[in-house]
Amino acid sequence: MKILLLVLALLLVGCTSRTPVPPNRQLEHLQIRMTEGFGGLELYAAEHAGSYPDDWNSLVPKYLDTLPLDPKSDLPLLYQKTASGYLIKPSADYRHSGASPGFPQMDQDGFFALAPDDFPSAEYEQGTKKETP
């Protein structure tokens, strides 16, 4: 899954325009731009023994042409390095799109979540949690 998202991100780098995005397409464009950032972060980690940068600026221009921008605010997406990897967050409010406050977010595994419960649990990732039918 991570490789597929990385390939997608590489194909999309530089493809997003700086023209205003219609409100009904902002969430879709946000996910694309988060995926671009994800791709840059994973390329960086591949060349730095699996570690992630402290901020976005370390990715430009080698891994990303420009900082990924939030399509709603036209400001850079927020990047937060965590103990287990990182989170990419919007700089604008997406509650009108059904997201929880502070969401959507993308994590180091490429999961795009509209709410905290949308991320897989640790038990699920370890294969100890059974899916409910």
Order of alpha helices (4+ residues) and beta strands (2+ residues): alpha-alpha-beta-beta-beta-beta-alpha
